[in-house]
Amino acid sequence: MSHASPSTHTDPHHERRWLILAVLGIAQLMVVLDATIVNIALPSAQADIGFSNDSRQWIITAYALAFGSLLLLGGRIGDLIGRKQIFIIGLLGFAGASALGGAAGSFGVLVIARALQGVFGALLAPAALSLLTTTFTDPIERNKAFGVFGGIAGIGGGVGLLLGGVLTEYLSWRWCLYVNLLFAIPAAFGALSLLHAGRHAEGQRPRLDIPGAVTVTGGLFALVYGFSNAETNGWSAPLTIAMLIASALLLAAFAVIQRRVADPLLPLRVVLDRNRGGSYLAIGTVGAGMFGVFLFLTYYMQRTLELTPVQTGLAFLPMNFAIMASIGLVSTRLLPKFGPRPLIATGLALSTVAMLVFTRLESTSSYVTGVLPGLVILGFGMGFVFASAMATATLGIEPRDAGVGSAMVNTTQQVGGSIGTALLSTLFASAVTSFATDNATALSRGDLAVESAMHGYTTAFWWAAGILAVGGLVSTFLLRPGVPEPAAVGAAPAMAH
């Protein structure tokens, strides 16, 4: 691996690379767990400051809309201004938004705070991943570093559920927001002392692609909003249809613009690489299945199995252990030997099998025999996908594109999760309604409510299995066989951070 050493040792981050990984990991954990930590706190927040059931989803959606739609722009801003500066701004802004949300005395302030969290998260997340990409250049070390980072992305949602349960039950729902200050402020101090501010070579600073930024931000916003609106108002609602049409038109315009401008926001060379495209698709597919499953299994364990919020969080821990075990195996042993294609295919196949296990759940099932086997299988599947896809999605990427290439990883996971949650929630609701209508006279009122919900969960799990299976087939087709050439990483000059 001698080809990697010159670039590695001229990088000012080399000596402190493992400490830098710790700082970046803390930031990644904060951003990922914030997608789920508030879920468990919602009933308490609703009782405390008073808002309707219809309004409740906006606490989740405000974060997803801002984060998902601004990620590509945030990634490119990091490329232009400097990743150290943007990383620290993102951390401190996220901390400030979290403090505002924790102190919120009204629904409106809480929604604004969640949207601001999304805005600063969109700066922070791509900067963290691109700093990782440009700090670890030796192929073997790189796989280990991305294994850790991918593991955090995989377990963050489960950690959020557990932490949310503990904080809500023993302190207050407000601590689900205040806790971010304990992550963000130490990470910001660590970044200040550990990271170097890079410089663009004279005349090489690219310009910001304003038309591209406007069209992709608007397109992603309309896409996430359209699916979220469908969840509450249905697919035939005029606003849902208008948003989805607007999204298609804006994203098509974005693709055309990227072909024609001198400094595109998302250079097509980033996404048209087969390995990178297949990895992005795999991450988006797992995001779509994963966030939906967290939602439905949380409901199932709390409402049907009658577990407390803390017990529900603890119930997800075996999945987290399985993710960590599989990521360790994949990143150090399997990925360097077999390459991403068979590992991503295996991961998505295992995730599909887990969904099929969940379709067997009944109202009389137990956690140990009903939920636990599926969680362990899902954990191994997610570990295979995240460890392989995150490393491959940023492999060989040109340093000037590291921010936006990294942003695509977060964008596909976040938009996939938003779409998956909204789509599966809509299918769940329609299945519950149709079952209740068809069996209104056959079951008692109590049994009807329980069995209608079970029919909804089963329907959602079947659809999740289908999404994961199709995504697995397409991404496997896109990915090239064999181990990608690591020279692309070793040869990349250590650019401006």
N, C-alpha and C positions, 0 to 999 in steps of 0.2 A: 504493500500500500504506500510505497515511497512517494508516489506522485502527489499524495495529499499533503505531505509535510511542508513544502515551501509555503503554500497558501495558508496552511493552518498556523504556522509559527509567525508569519507576518501580520496576522490578525491580532489587533490589540486586545481582543476578547479571549484569546486562546487560554491564557493562564487561569482565567477566572470563569471558564465556560460552565463548570458544574454549579457554581454559585449562581451564575446567570440563569441557568436552567431552573433552579429553585425559585428565583424571583418570577420568571415567566410562568412557571407552573402555578404559583399562587394567583397570579392575575387570571390565568385561564380557568382555574377552579372557580373563582369568584363569578366570572361571566357565565360559565355553564350552569353552575348551581342556581344562579338567579332566575333561570328559566323555569325552575320547579319549586324553589324554596317558598315562594309566595302562595303557591297552590293550597298548601295545608293551612296557611294563615288566613285565607280568604273568609271563611265563616266567622272567625273572631273579629276581623276587621269590619265585616259587614254589620255585625251586632254593635260594634263600638261606635263607628261614625255614621252608620245608617245609610245604606244605598240598596237599590232594588236588585232582585235576582237578574233581571235583564241587563242591568248596568255592570254586574260583577265581572263579566268577561273582559271588560275594557281594562281592568287592572293587569290582565295577562297580555291582551292584544296591543296595548300602548307600547309595551316593551318590545314585543315581537315586530310590530310595524316599523318602529324607529331603527331597531337593530338590523333587521333583515334588509330594509331598503337602503340603508346608508353604508353597508359594509364595503362595497366596492369603492365608493368614494373615499371612505376612511382609509382603506388600504393604499390608494393612490396618493392621498395627502401625506401618509407616512413616507412614501417613496420620494415625494417632492421636498418636504420640509425637514425630514430627519426622523428616524424611527424612535430614537431615544426621547426626543422632545415630545412626540405625539403619544408615546407610551406613557410618559409621566403625566401629560395633560389628561389623557384618558383615565388614568388611575385616580387622580385628584378630582376630576369632574364626576366620576362614578361615585366617589366617596361623598361629595357634596350633594349629589342627587339622592343618594341613599339616606343621608341625614334629613333632607327635606321630606322624603317619603315617610320616614320613621316618625317625624314630628307632625305629620299631616293631621289637620283637624277636620278636613272635609274631603269628599270624594274627588272633587276637581283637583285639589292640590296633590292627592295621591296619584291620580292619573298623569298629571304633568310630571311628577317626580319619576314615575316609571318610564315615561317617554324620554326624559333626560338621561336616565340610566341607559336606555337603548342607544341614544346618540353617542354618549361617551364610550359605551361598549363597542360601538362600530369603529371608533378610533383605536381602542385598546386591543381588541382581539387580533386584527390583522398585523398590527405592529409587533405583538408578542410572537406570533408564528413566523413572521419574516425575520425577526431578530434571531430566532432559533435556527432558521434556514441558513442564515449567513454566518452564524457563530460556529455551528458544527459542520465541518467540511470533510473530516475523515469518515469514510463510509461505515466503518464498524461502530464508531462512537455515535455517528449520526443516527443509525438504526436504534441504538439504545436510547438516545435523547428523544427521538420521535416516539419510541415505545412508551416512555414516561408521559410525554405530552398527550399522546393518543389515549393512554389510560385515564388521564385526568378528564379528557373530553367524554370518555365512556362512563366513568363513575360519577361525574359531576351531578348529573340529574338525580341519581340515587342518593348521593350525599345531601343534595338539596332537600329531598323529601324527609330524610332522617333529621337533619339540622332544623328544618322548618317545624317538624313535630316536636322536638325537644324544646326549642325556643318558645313556641306557641303555648305548650302545655305548662312549662315551668316559669317562664318570664312573661312575655307579652308578644302579640303578633308584630308589634313595632320593632322588636329585636331581629326579626327576619330581614329587616332593612338596615338597622343599625350595625348588624354584624359585618356588613361589607367594609366598614371603616377599619375593622381589625385586620382585614385582608389588604385593603388598598393602601393605607398609609405606610405600613412597614415595607410593602413592595415598592412604593414610590421612593422611599429613602434608599432601599437597596439598589434600585435602578440608577439613582443619582450618583452613587459611589462606584458602581460596577460597570456601567455602560459608557462607552465613548460616543461622543457626537461625531458622526461622519461628515464628510464634505463632498459635494459633487465637484468633479473636475471642471475647470474653467470652460464655460460654454456648453456643458453637458446637462444642465438642469432642464428636464423636459417641462413643457407647459401643461397646465391642467386642461383637459378636454371638457369644456363646459357643456356643449350639446350632448356629449355622451353621458356626462354626470347627470344632467337633467332627465334624459330619457330613461336611463337605467334605474335611477332612484324612483322616478314616477312609476315606471313599469313594475318594479318589485313591490312598491307600496300598494299599487292597485291590485296586484296578484294576491298579496297577503290579506288585504282588506276585503277583496272579493270572496275569498274562501271563509274569512271570519264572519262576514255578513251572511253567507250561505248557512253557516252554523246556527245563527239566530233567526234569520228571516226566510230561509229556504232558497233553493237554486233558481226558482222562477221569479224571485223578487227583482224588480227593475234595477235597483242599485247593484245587486250581485251581478247581473248580466252586463250592465254598463261597465263595472269595474274590470270584469274579466276580459271584455272586448278591448277596453282601454289598455290593459296590461299587454295583451297580445300585440296591439299596434305599436305601443311605446317600445317594447322589447325588440320588435322587428326593426323599428327605426334605429334603435341602438346598434343592432348588428350591422345595418347599412353604414351608419356613421363610422363604426370602428374600422371598416374597410377603407374609408376615404380620408380620414384625418391623419396628419403627420405624427402626432403624439396621442394615440388612442388611450382611453381610460383602461380598457381591457384589450391589450393586443391579442388578435386572434391566434397568434402562435402559442399563447398560453393555454388555450382551451382545445385547440385542434390536435395537440399531441395525444395519441391514442391512450397511452398509459395515464396521462393526467386526466383526460376526459372520463375514462372508465373509473378512476379513483373518485373524481367529483361525484359521479352518478352513484357510486356505492355509498359514499358518505351521506348524500341526500336521501337515498332509499332507506338507510338505517335510521336516519333522523325522522323520516316520516313514520316508520313503524314504531320506533322507540318512544317518542314523546306521547303518541296516542296510547301505547300500552301502559306507560306510567300512569296516565290519567285513569284508564279503565280499571287497572289492577288496584289503584288507590281506592277508587269507589267500591270495587268488589270487596276488598279486604276490610274497609271501614263500615260499609253498609250491610253487606251480606255476612261476612265472617265476624263483624262487630269488634274489630281491633281498634285500639286507640291510635291517635296520630303517631305517638312514639313507637308503638308496636308495629304500625304500618311501615314506618321508616326502617326499623330493624329488620323487618321481613324482606326488604330489598337488599340487605347486606350480602347474602350468598351470591347474588348476581354480581355485585362489585368485586367480591373475592375471585369469582370466575373470570371476570374481565382482567383483573391484574395478573392472574396466573397465565392466562392465554397470551396476554400482551408480552410478558416476559419471555415466553417460549417463542413466539412469533418473531419479535424484534431481534433477539440475539441468535436464534438457531435456524428458524425456518425461512425467514425472508431472505437472508443472504444466500441460502442454498437453492430455494425454489423460485424466488421472485414473487410478485404480487398476485399473478393471475389465479393460481390454484388456491391461494390462501383467502383471497377475497371471495372467490366462488364458494369455498367451504364455509366461510363466515356467514354469508347470506343464506346458504342452505341450512345451516344450523339455526339461524334466526327464524327461518320459515318453519322449521320443525317445532321450534318453541311455540310459535303462534298456533300450530296445529294441536299441540299439547293443551294450550289454553282454551281451545274450542271445546275441550272435553269437560270443562268446569261445569259444575251444577251448584244449585243453592245448598246442597247437602255436602259438598266436597270439603275436605280439610286442607289447611295450608300445606302440611307436610306431603300429602299424597297428590294434591291437586295443583298448587301454585309452585311449590319449591322446585320440582323437576324442570318445569318450563323456564323458571328464572335462571337456573344453573346453565341450561343449554343456551339460553339467550345471551348470558354473560360471556360464554366461550365464543359464541358467534360474533358478538359485538367487538370483543377483543381482537379476533382475527381481522375483522374489517378495519377497525380504527388504526391498529398498529401498521397494517400494510398500506392502507389508502392514504393516511396522512403523510407517511414518508415518501410514497410514490408521487403524490400530487405536487410536491415541492421539489422533487429530484431534478437536478440539472436545469433549474429555472434560472434565467439570467438575473444577476443581482439587481439590475434596475427594475425588474418586474416582480421582485420577491414580495413586495407589499400587496400588490393586487392579486398575485397568484395565491398568496396566503389567504387573502380576503375571500377568494372563491371557495376555499375549504369551509370557512365559517358561514358564507352565504348559502352554500348548498345544504349544510346541516341545519341552519336556522330556518330557511325558507321551506326545506323539506319537512322539518318538524311542524312549522305553522300550518302548512297545507295538509299534512297527515292528520294533525289533531283536529282541524276543522272538518276535513272530509270524513274521518272516522266518527266524529261526534254527530255529524248530520246523519250518517248511516245508522248509528246507534239510536238516535231519537226516532227516526222513521220506523225502525224495527220494533222498538218498544211500543209505539202507537199502534202499529198494525197487529201485533200480538195481543195487545190489550183489547182491541176492537173485536178480533176473531174469537177470543176466549172469555168475553165479558160475562157470559152466563154459565160457563163450565167450571169456573174457579171462584173461591171466596175472594172477598176484596183484598185481604192481606196476602193470600197466595198469588193473586193476579199481579199485584205490584212487584213481588219478588221474582216471579217467573217471567214477567215482561222485561224486567231489568236483565235477567240472565240471558234471555233471547237477544237483547240488544248487545250485551257483552260478546256473546258468541258470534253474532253477525260481524261486529267490529274486528274480532280476532281473525275470522275467515278472510275478510278484506285485507287486513294487514299481512296475512300469509301470502295472498295473491300479489300485493305490492312488492313484498320482499322477493318473491320467486321471480317475478318479471324483471325487477331491477337487477337481480343476480344474473339472470340469463343475458341481459343486454350488456351489463358491465363486463362480464366474462368474455363476451364476444369482442368488446372494444379493446380490452387489455391484451398486450402482446405476451406470448409465451416466453419463458426464460427469465433470467436475472438481468435487470436493466444495467447498462454500462455505468459503473460508478465514476468513471473518469470525468464525466460532466460536472460532478460535484467537486471533485478534487481540483479540477482545472479552473473553477470559478474564482476569479479574484475576490479578495475580501473587500467588498465595497463599503462605501459610506453607509453607516447605520444611521 
